Amino acid sequence: MNKTSLATDQAISLDQLVETALAAQLSAWEAKQYLTNRACRGDWNRFQAILDKVPDIKPAEEDRL
């Protein structure tokens, strides 16, 4: 599907389509950067210590897949 027909199908101008696509991509890049920064602050050992506190029991019947 080409850009013009996509814009037509969405009942928007080609300029609006490009603007929307650019905004979505910029948002994705910002989210990636945010998550990368958060991951750098993480501590695997601390995470594992928290998980170690969870009891090793089967989930309730209504919580099983």
TANOR-V390617 format. One line per field, one symbol per residue. ss: DSSP state (~ for helix, > for strand, _ for the rest). A space follows every 10 residues. Layout:
ss = ???
//
This chain:
ss = __~~~~~~~_ ___~~~~~~~ ~~~~~~~~~~ ~~~~~~~~~~ ~__~~~~~~~ ~~________ ~~~__
//
